[in-house]
Each structure stands twice: as structure tokens, then as C-alpha cells.
Amino acid sequence: MSVAARASTMSWDHLPAVLSEQNIADLLGVTVERVRKWSYNGRGPQTFKVGNDRLVRRAAFLNWLAARARRLQ
């Protein structure tokens, strides 16, 4: 099952306001390296940096996920 297909069947109400790359990788069943690659290539959700950590706002993650699902339909 693709990442977008798996994600479309999940409930996202429990997500914290800010997600780490590890959170996103765990949610989508991919590696942190893949999440970083998406971000580096401009294909991932919009991130911001705090110290050494790259973080993603919940709204940015959900918008990115919805756009990705639409593209794959």
C-alpha cells in the first residue's frame, strides 16, 4: 500500500501541533532519511528549524499530505 493510500485511511486528530521528522516517518511508515530527502528536494511538508531539529507544523503536514493524495488519484 502506498504512503498516500495508507495515510488517507488514518485519523489525524491526535497529532501534536508540531511534528519532528521522526514523528512523520513513524506516521507514514517510511525512514527519517526519506522524510529528509523529500524536504531537501522540496517535495515534503514545509519545515522550520529549532536548534538542530527540523520541525513541521501539523497544518503544514496535513496540507502536504492532502495535496500528495490528490496528485496520486
N, C-alpha and C positions, 0 to 999 in steps of 0.2 A: 504494500500500500504506500502511495506517495506521501510525502510530508504534508502537502496541502490537503489531501484527502483525509489523512489521519487527523489533522488539526481541525478540519471542518466538523468533525463529529464530537469534539470535546467542548466542555463548558469552561469558560474563561473567567467566571465571576470571582473566583478565589484568588486571582493574581494580585500580588503586591503592586503598589504604584510605580515601583522601579524594579527592573529586572536586570540581572547580570547576564553575561554571555553564557555562563554555566546554566543558569535558570532556563534560558531559551533553548540551549542544547538538550537539556533534560526533557523539557516540554515537547520538543519536536522529535526526539529520538535520533538526534544527529550528534556529531562530535563538536566540541568547542572550536576546533580548528575549522570546521565547515562554517560555523557562525562567523568566525573572524574573517574567513575568505569572502563570504557574502558581503560583510561590512566593508572590507578593503576594496572589493570590486564595485561598490556602490549598489549592490543588489540586495542588501539586507536592510533591516529597520534602522532608522536614524539613531545614532548613538551620541552620548556625551561622555566626557572623561572626568573622573573624580580620582585624584591621585593617580595610581597606576591602573585603575579599573575603568573599563568601558561599560557604561550602563545604558539601558533603553527604557524610556517611559512606557508604561503599559499601553497608553493610547497609540503611541507610535508603533509598538509591536502589533497591536490588533489591526491597525490600519494597513500595515505592511502585509500581514497575513491575509487579510481580506482581498487586497489587491493581487496578491500572488495566487490566491484561489480563483479569482475571476479570470486571470490570464490563462490558467490551466484548464478552464472549462471549454 
